[in-house]
Amino acid sequence: MRLRTLEPRTIIRIFRVNSSGASMKSASFIFDRRLYELLQEEGNTRFTTRELRDAYAKRLDGMTFRVADLRRYVYEQIRRLLRMGWLVLDEERRPRGQVYHLKPIPVHLQLQLIDNGFENSLKTAFEPERESAAHEIEAIPLESSASADQHLETLHKEIRLDFLSSMGEAERFKLLLEDMPHLRDKVEDEYLEARDRSSRLLGHLRAIEKTLKTLASTR
């Protein structure tokens, strides 16, 4: 997930000294300010994805959002923290409700705190899709309504096939996760990606169907 860097940002440098007394080089890590503040609160050293998501949601008071988008965003940040060693999995592995434990900030880490991380992730995720849909509509030949209909019908068939394929892929990943929950850490990202792709393609299908109805009503 690509996060845009926004101003203002806070940089927290943490230096460690090795056994020879030399300062060790720090690594840059861009991180959501809201999540950082949540993790610094007392009692937040042990949590699940849902608990962290719900705590984050309370800081979005007044903002309209989809719970699925927020869960995906928080889960991705948890995975980043796991890779950095800032979080560790609980000894008890669970297919659902996995518990994570917060560790001290890793050595060499240089935090760059950004505002509006979640909001920015939504813009990054959806703007390319909107641009793609707009380009498809612009590409429709304007010489005649017949050619426009033909182009839309062809586009509808192609996207419908992609939609059915993505939906089948998501369903299969879901079944695999239910049958083999120990694979969750390895394939859950692919499942979420296939499910999101299905949702986006469904949106494209509806847009084309509405366009076809609009063209038919104007004749």
C-alpha positions in Angstrom: 0.0 0.0 0.0 1.4 3.4 -1.0 0.9 6.2 1.4 1.2 9.8 0.3 3.4 11.9 2.5 1.5 14.9 3.9 2.6 18.0 5.8 3.0 18.4 8.6 4.9 15.3 9.6 6.8 14.4 12.7 10.1 12.6 12.5 11.1 10.7 15.5 14.7 9.5 15.4 15.8 6.6 17.6 19.5 5.9 17.8 21.2 2.9 19.3 24.9 2.4 20.1 26.5 -0.9 19.3 29.1 -2.6 21.5 32.0 -0.6 19.9 30.3 2.6 20.9 29.5 3.7 17.3 26.1 5.1 16.5 24.0 2.7 14.2 22.3 4.0 11.1 18.5 4.5 11.4 15.9 3.2 9.0 13.0 5.4 7.8 9.5 4.2 8.5 6.4 6.2 7.4 3.6 5.6 9.9 0.0 6.8 10.6 0.0 9.3 13.4 -3.4 8.1 14.7 -2.2 4.5 15.0 1.0 5.7 16.7 -0.9 7.6 19.3 -3.2 4.6 19.8 -0.2 2.3 20.4 1.2 4.7 22.9 -1.9 4.6 25.0 -1.8 2.6 28.2 -3.3 -0.9 27.8 -2.8 -1.1 24.1 0.1 -3.5 24.1 -2.1 -6.5 23.4 -4.9 -6.4 20.8 -6.6 -8.0 17.8 -7.1 -6.5 14.3 -10.8 -5.8 15.2 -9.9 -4.1 18.5 -7.4 -1.9 16.8 -9.8 -1.1 14.0 -12.6 -0.2 16.4 -10.2 2.1 18.4 -9.1 3.7 15.1 -12.7 4.2 14.0 -13.5 6.2 17.1 -10.9 8.7 15.9 -12.7 9.1 12.6 -15.8 10.7 14.2 -17.9 12.5 11.6 -16.2 10.7 8.6 -18.2 8.4 6.4 -16.3 5.2 5.5 -16.7 1.5 4.8 -15.7 -0.8 7.7 -14.2 -3.2 5.2 -11.8 -0.5 3.9 -10.8 0.4 7.4 -10.2 -3.2 8.4 -8.0 -3.7 5.3 -6.0 -0.6 6.1 -5.5 -1.4 9.7 -4.6 -5.0 8.8 -2.0 -3.8 6.3 -0.4 -1.6 8.9 -0.3 -4.5 11.4 1.6 -6.5 8.7 4.1 -3.7 8.3 4.6 -3.6 12.0 5.1 -7.3 12.1 7.8 -7.1 9.3 9.6 -4.4 11.3 9.5 -6.4 14.5 7.4 -3.8 16.3 4.6 -6.4 16.7 4.8 -10.1 17.3 2.1 -12.8 17.0 0.7 -14.3 20.2 2.0 -17.8 20.8 -1.5 -19.1 20.3 -2.2 -19.0 16.6 -5.9 -18.5 15.7 -7.8 -18.5 12.4 -9.8 -15.6 13.6 -9.2 -13.0 16.3 -5.4 -13.4 16.2 -3.8 -11.6 19.1 -0.7 -9.3 18.6 1.7 -8.0 21.2 3.4 -4.6 20.9 7.2 -4.7 21.4 9.5 -1.7 22.1 10.2 0.4 19.0 12.9 -1.5 17.0 16.5 -0.2 16.9 17.6 1.9 14.0 14.0 3.1 13.4 13.3 6.6 12.2 9.5 7.2 12.4 7.9 9.7 10.0 4.4 10.3 11.3 1.8 11.4 8.8 -1.7 12.7 9.1 -4.8 11.4 7.3 -3.2 8.0 6.5 -6.4 6.2 6.1 -8.1 8.9 4.0 -5.0 9.1 1.8 -5.1 5.3 1.3 -8.6 5.5 0.0 -7.6 8.2 -2.6 -4.7 6.0 -3.7 -6.9 3.0 -4.1 -9.9 4.5 -5.9 -8.6 7.3 -8.0 -6.9 5.0 -10.6 -10.1 3.0 -10.9 -12.2 6.2 -11.5 -9.7 7.4 -14.1 -9.8 4.0 -15.8 -13.6 4.0 -16.0 -13.5 7.6 -17.4 -11.1 6.6 -20.1 -13.3 3.7 -21.1 -16.3 6.0 -21.5 -14.2 8.5 -23.4 -13.0 5.8 -25.7 -16.6 5.1 -26.9 -16.9 6.0 -30.6 -19.2 9.0 -31.0 -20.0 8.7 -34.7 -23.3 6.9 -34.1 -25.4 5.6 -31.3 -25.1 2.1 -33.0 -21.4 2.1 -32.7 -21.6 3.3 -29.1 -24.0 0.5 -28.2 -21.8 -2.1 -29.8 -18.7 -0.9 -28.0 -20.6 -0.9 -24.7 -22.0 -4.3 -25.2 -18.5 -5.7 -26.0 -17.1 -4.0 -23.0 -19.9 -5.3 -20.8 -19.2 -8.9 -21.9 -15.4 -8.6 -21.2 -15.9 -7.0 -17.8 -18.6 -9.5 -16.9 -16.2 -12.4 -17.6 -13.5 -10.7 -15.5 -16.0 -10.2 -12.7 -17.1 -13.8 -12.7 -13.5 -15.0 -12.7 -12.5 -12.7 -9.8 -15.6 -13.7 -7.8 -14.8 -17.3 -8.3 -11.2 -16.7 -7.2 -12.4 -14.9 -4.1 -14.9 -17.7 -3.3 -12.2 -20.4 -3.6 -9.7 -18.4 -1.4 -12.5 -18.1 1.2 -13.1 -21.9 1.1 -9.4 -22.5 1.4 -9.2 -20.3 4.5 -12.1 -22.1 6.1 -10.7 -25.5 5.4 -7.1 -24.7 6.1 -7.0 -21.7 8.6 -3.3 -22.2 9.1 -2.8 -20.7 5.6 -4.4 -17.4 6.6 -1.2 -15.5 7.0 0.0 -16.7 3.5 -3.2 -16.2 1.4 -5.5 -13.8 3.1 -4.0 -10.8 1.2 -4.8 -12.6 -2.1 -8.3 -13.3 -0.9 -8.9 -9.7 0.0 -7.4 -8.5 -3.3 -9.6 -10.8 -5.3 -12.7 -9.8 -3.3 -11.9 -6.1 -3.8 -11.3 -6.6 -7.5 -14.7 -8.3 -7.8 -16.3 -5.3 -6.1 -14.6 -2.8 -8.4 -15.6 -4.8 -11.5 -19.2 -5.0 -10.3 -19.1 -1.2 -10.2 -17.8 -1.0 -13.7 -20.6 -3.4 -14.9 -23.3 -1.2 -13.2 -21.8 1.9 -14.8 -22.0 0.4 -18.3 -25.5 -1.0 -17.7 -26.7 2.5 -16.6 -25.0 4.1 -19.6 -26.8 1.6 -22.0 -30.2 2.4 -20.3 -29.5 6.1 -20.6 -28.7 5.8 -24.3 -31.8 3.8 -24.9 -34.0 6.3 -23.1 -32.8 9.2 -25.3 -33.8 7.7 -28.5 
